[in-house]
Amino acid sequence: MPPETTGYPNSRKTFPKVLAFDTSGPFVAVGITADSYSGGHVEEMARGQAEILFPLLERKLKGAGWKWNDLDAIGVGIGPGNFTGIRIAVAAARGLGLSLKVPVFGLSNFDILRGHPSGRQVISLRAPREMAYVQGFIGNAPATPARLIDPSDPPRDLQLSFGTVVVGYRAVEIAAKLDAIGIDEDFAPNPELMAELTEELYLKTSMWPVRPAPLYVRPADAAPPREAPPVILP
């Protein structure tokens, strides 16, 4: 355990103060939880998340009567979603974790859509060009890697076993191909749930979490430049 993590998890609090945020889509979502209270706020915006993220975090902390040093854990959305948006939140969370010496937990949009899960589930999220991001779970554990699929022709290995439930984007259509149960549901940012799930991870984890990393299921749309970069003179 690195020196800056000394004291965790042996001295963890029963009712931690948790801040969670997400900028993986056209929004900034900020949530908190402490004791028996949890709350969240979503600011819809197509761009400009980097400029508004910290003012919103500051506002949420002030509203709770907290200072930065009061935080015990941070949760951050890791995608899949907008490439730039994901990087904004993940970079901010990692920086805050290092400076405040608190654990940072990454939460995917699959985690948010499935909430407090049980049984065998395949979670489906809307992707560009009428495709879907999917991942299978058994209870709390991922059972398949996240991947991009055509919902009209899902791979057969998505069927985890008898009784699999597909939840999310075009779930009924996907389930029909797999002889599974389908529940159509649209993903929406849920910062309150993010904070609650972060609290659960903080309380049950047995070791310091690895630094969160963006969850990129597909390659970026932008291609790298073909021309050689300019020479930077000393």
Secondary structure, DSSP 8 states (H G I E B T S, - for coil): --GGGTTTTTT--SS--EEEEE-SSSEEEEEEEETTEEEEEEEE-SS-HHHHHHHHHHHHHHHHT--GGG--EEEEE--SS-HHHHHHHHHHHHHHHHHHT--EEEE-HHHHHH-S--SEEEEEEEEGGGEEEEEEEETTEE-S--EEE-TTS--GGG--STT-EEEETTHHHHHHHHT-EEEE------HHHHHHHHHHHHHH-SS---------SS--SS---SS-------
